[in-house]
Amino acid sequence: MVSKEIRDIIKNYLEAYNSFEIEIMVELLHKDIIFRNISNGETTTETRGIRAFRELAEQSSTMFSSRCQTITDYSIINDKVEVGIDYEGTLAVDFPNGLKSGDKLQLKGKSIFEIKEGKISSIEDYS
């Protein structure tokens, strides 16, 4: 069972993500935040610390005109919270892989959160 406090931290983070509120996202993070994006089993992005995370979040926010992560389920694995995610985003720019501005992305994945001292200390996004 995931505590209400932890669910609220994760929910607030995702609401800030969905609405491009980078300052609120950062406020919910531990100063030593580690972020990883893993796609098809390979780490495509990794940041350590608030400054690097903020830079990535600001860069990413310019790539989408809208985005929404919806939680489908929660589970506890060791001391981490695994969250099932349905993701939908509309591109704001053309991508090198041929996707164009205005194209919609729909993905299913999961995010694994670790909480330390009431803040998110680790996020791993899997797609």
Short mmCIF file of the C-alpha atoms (twelve columns), coordinates in Angstrom:
data_MODEL
# 
_entry.id   MODEL 
# 
loop_
_atom_site.group_PDB 
_atom_site.id 
_atom_site.type_symbol 
_atom_site.label_atom_id 
_atom_site.label_alt_id 
_atom_site.label_comp_id 
_atom_site.label_asym_id 
_atom_site.label_seq_id 
_atom_site.Cartn_x 
_atom_site.Cartn_y 
_atom_site.Cartn_z 
_atom_site.pdbx_PDB_model_num 
ATOM 1   C CA . MET A 1   0.000  0.000  0.000   1 
ATOM 2   C CA . VAL A 2   1.339  3.397  -0.991  1 
ATOM 3   C CA . SER A 3   0.784  6.044  1.688   1 
ATOM 4   C CA . LYS A 4   -1.413 9.042  0.909   1 
ATOM 5   C CA . GLU A 5   1.562  11.364 1.477   1 
ATOM 6   C CA . ILE A 6   3.667  9.583  -1.161  1 
ATOM 7   C CA . ARG A 7   0.738  9.380  -3.593  1 
ATOM 8   C CA . ASP A 8   0.172  13.128 -3.137  1 
ATOM 9   C CA . ILE A 9   3.853  13.950 -3.813  1 
ATOM 10  C CA . ILE A 10  3.805  11.891 -7.032  1 
ATOM 11  C CA . LYS A 11  0.388  13.226 -8.101  1 
ATOM 12  C CA . ASN A 12  1.511  16.832 -7.518  1 
ATOM 13  C CA . TYR A 13  4.701  16.234 -9.495  1 
ATOM 14  C CA . LEU A 14  2.777  14.793 -12.463 1 
ATOM 15  C CA . GLU A 15  0.199  17.598 -12.373 1 
ATOM 16  C CA . ALA A 16  3.056  20.135 -12.511 1 
ATOM 17  C CA . TYR A 17  4.675  18.152 -15.350 1 
ATOM 18  C CA . ASN A 18  1.429  18.055 -17.324 1 
ATOM 19  C CA . SER A 19  0.937  21.818 -16.971 1 
ATOM 20  C CA . PHE A 20  4.610  22.732 -17.690 1 
ATOM 21  C CA . GLU A 21  5.058  24.204 -14.174 1 
ATOM 22  C CA . ILE A 22  8.781  23.569 -13.864 1 
ATOM 23  C CA . GLU A 23  9.190  25.552 -10.619 1 
ATOM 24  C CA . ILE A 24  6.592  23.394 -8.861  1 
ATOM 25  C CA . MET A 25  8.207  20.225 -10.255 1 
ATOM 26  C CA . VAL A 26  11.592 21.311 -8.898  1 
ATOM 27  C CA . GLU A 27  10.148 22.228 -5.472  1 
ATOM 28  C CA . LEU A 28  9.065  18.586 -5.064  1 
ATOM 29  C CA . LEU A 29  12.572 17.237 -5.761  1 
ATOM 30  C CA . HIS A 30  15.349 16.318 -3.349  1 
ATOM 31  C CA . LYS A 31  18.506 18.394 -3.940  1 
ATOM 32  C CA . ASP A 32  20.341 15.229 -5.048  1 
ATOM 33  C CA . ILE A 33  17.637 14.124 -7.523  1 
ATOM 34  C CA . ILE A 34  18.663 11.461 -10.026 1 
ATOM 35  C CA . PHE A 35  16.577 11.261 -13.201 1 
ATOM 36  C CA . ARG A 36  16.854 8.554  -15.863 1 
ATOM 37  C CA . ASN A 37  14.878 7.928  -19.014 1 
ATOM 38  C CA . ILE A 38  15.082 4.338  -20.227 1 
ATOM 39  C CA . SER A 39  13.722 3.498  -23.671 1 
ATOM 40  C CA . ASN A 40  13.810 -0.044 -25.076 1 
ATOM 41  C CA . GLY A 41  16.132 -1.093 -22.245 1 
ATOM 42  C CA . GLU A 42  18.719 1.657  -22.855 1 
ATOM 43  C CA . THR A 43  19.307 4.762  -20.740 1 
ATOM 44  C CA . THR A 44  18.764 7.663  -23.133 1 
ATOM 45  C CA . THR A 45  18.996 10.502 -20.595 1 
ATOM 46  C CA . GLU A 46  20.409 10.853 -17.105 1 
ATOM 47  C CA . THR A 47  20.720 13.901 -14.862 1 
ATOM 48  C CA . ARG A 48  21.994 14.393 -11.318 1 
ATOM 49  C CA . GLY A 49  21.040 17.337 -9.126  1 
ATOM 50  C CA . ILE A 50  18.439 20.080 -9.311  1 
ATOM 51  C CA . ARG A 51  20.282 22.306 -11.813 1 
ATOM 52  C CA . ALA A 52  20.705 19.544 -14.426 1 
ATOM 53  C CA . PHE A 53  17.110 18.390 -13.918 1 
ATOM 54  C CA . ARG A 54  15.781 21.943 -14.351 1 
ATOM 55  C CA . GLU A 55  17.778 22.405 -17.573 1 
ATOM 56  C CA . LEU A 56  16.373 19.158 -18.993 1 
ATOM 57  C CA . ALA A 57  12.819 20.059 -17.914 1 
ATOM 58  C CA . GLU A 58  13.067 23.496 -19.533 1 
ATOM 59  C CA . GLN A 59  14.451 22.026 -22.767 1 
ATOM 60  C CA . SER A 60  11.798 19.273 -22.838 1 
ATOM 61  C CA . SER A 61  8.963  21.722 -22.250 1 
ATOM 62  C CA . THR A 62  9.707  23.479 -25.547 1 
ATOM 63  C CA . MET A 63  9.302  20.237 -27.505 1 
ATOM 64  C CA . PHE A 64  5.607  19.745 -26.700 1 
ATOM 65  C CA . SER A 65  2.563  21.969 -27.076 1 
ATOM 66  C CA . SER A 66  0.684  19.675 -24.695 1 
ATOM 67  C CA . ARG A 67  1.504  16.585 -22.667 1 
ATOM 68  C CA . CYS A 68  -0.283 14.443 -20.152 1 
ATOM 69  C CA . GLN A 69  0.886  11.599 -17.963 1 
ATOM 70  C CA . THR A 70  -2.019 9.687  -16.425 1 
ATOM 71  C CA . ILE A 71  -1.437 7.275  -13.540 1 
ATOM 72  C CA . THR A 72  -2.923 3.836  -14.184 1 
ATOM 73  C CA . ASP A 73  -1.677 2.053  -11.034 1 
ATOM 74  C CA . TYR A 74  0.722  2.132  -8.089  1 
ATOM 75  C CA . SER A 75  2.823  -0.640 -6.581  1 
ATOM 76  C CA . ILE A 76  5.664  -0.841 -4.076  1 
ATOM 77  C CA . ILE A 77  8.874  -2.599 -5.070  1 
ATOM 78  C CA . ASN A 78  11.408 -2.666 -2.244  1 
ATOM 79  C CA . ASP A 79  11.577 0.989  -1.150  1 
ATOM 80  C CA . LYS A 80  10.433 2.414  -4.492  1 
ATOM 81  C CA . VAL A 81  7.010  3.249  -5.900  1 
ATOM 82  C CA . GLU A 82  6.277  1.991  -9.399  1 
ATOM 83  C CA . VAL A 83  3.582  3.954  -11.216 1 
ATOM 84  C CA . GLY A 84  1.933  2.766  -14.429 1 
ATOM 85  C CA . ILE A 85  1.670  5.657  -16.888 1 
ATOM 86  C CA . ASP A 86  -0.369 6.392  -19.993 1 
ATOM 87  C CA . TYR A 87  1.386  9.219  -21.850 1 
ATOM 88  C CA . GLU A 88  0.018  11.476 -24.555 1 
ATOM 89  C CA . GLY A 89  1.796  14.468 -26.020 1 
ATOM 90  C CA . THR A 90  1.520  16.791 -28.998 1 
ATOM 91  C CA . LEU A 91  4.806  17.833 -30.577 1 
ATOM 92  C CA . ALA A 92  5.630  21.542 -30.839 1 
ATOM 93  C CA . VAL A 93  8.691  20.988 -33.056 1 
ATOM 94  C CA . ASP A 94  9.844  18.620 -35.782 1 
ATOM 95  C CA . PHE A 95  11.960 15.701 -34.519 1 
ATOM 96  C CA . PRO A 96  14.996 14.260 -36.350 1 
ATOM 97  C CA . ASN A 97  13.273 10.841 -36.517 1 
ATOM 98  C CA . GLY A 98  10.621 12.204 -38.910 1 
ATOM 99  C CA . LEU A 99  7.908  13.138 -36.406 1 
ATOM 100 C CA . LYS A 100 6.474  16.572 -37.169 1 
ATOM 101 C CA . SER A 101 5.123  19.461 -35.142 1 
ATOM 102 C CA . GLY A 102 1.469  18.742 -34.370 1 
ATOM 103 C CA . ASP A 103 1.956  14.949 -34.365 1 
ATOM 104 C CA . LYS A 104 0.560  13.133 -31.337 1 
ATOM 105 C CA . LEU A 105 2.546  10.596 -29.321 1 
ATOM 106 C CA . GLN A 106 0.803  7.948  -27.247 1 
ATOM 107 C CA . LEU A 107 2.858  5.635  -25.057 1 
ATOM 108 C CA . LYS A 108 2.387  3.265  -22.178 1 
ATOM 109 C CA . GLY A 109 5.157  3.003  -19.665 1 
ATOM 110 C CA . LYS A 110 6.041  3.254  -16.037 1 
ATOM 111 C CA . SER A 111 7.886  5.574  -13.722 1 
ATOM 112 C CA . ILE A 112 9.709  4.450  -10.601 1 
ATOM 113 C CA . PHE A 113 9.936  7.043  -7.844  1 
ATOM 114 C CA . GLU A 114 12.061 7.016  -4.724  1 
ATOM 115 C CA . ILE A 115 11.193 9.403  -1.893  1 
ATOM 116 C CA . LYS A 116 13.741 10.668 0.637   1 
ATOM 117 C CA . GLU A 117 13.122 13.294 3.340   1 
ATOM 118 C CA . GLY A 118 9.653  13.988 1.910   1 
ATOM 119 C CA . LYS A 119 11.025 14.808 -1.557  1 
ATOM 120 C CA . ILE A 120 11.448 12.846 -4.798  1 
ATOM 121 C CA . SER A 121 15.072 11.655 -4.828  1 
ATOM 122 C CA . SER A 122 14.944 9.431  -7.905  1 
ATOM 123 C CA . ILE A 123 12.787 9.132  -11.024 1 
ATOM 124 C CA . GLU A 124 13.237 6.452  -13.649 1 
ATOM 125 C CA . ASP A 125 10.935 6.694  -16.675 1 
ATOM 126 C CA . TYR A 126 10.537 3.536  -18.785 1 
ATOM 127 C CA . SER A 127 8.949  3.388  -22.234 1 
# 
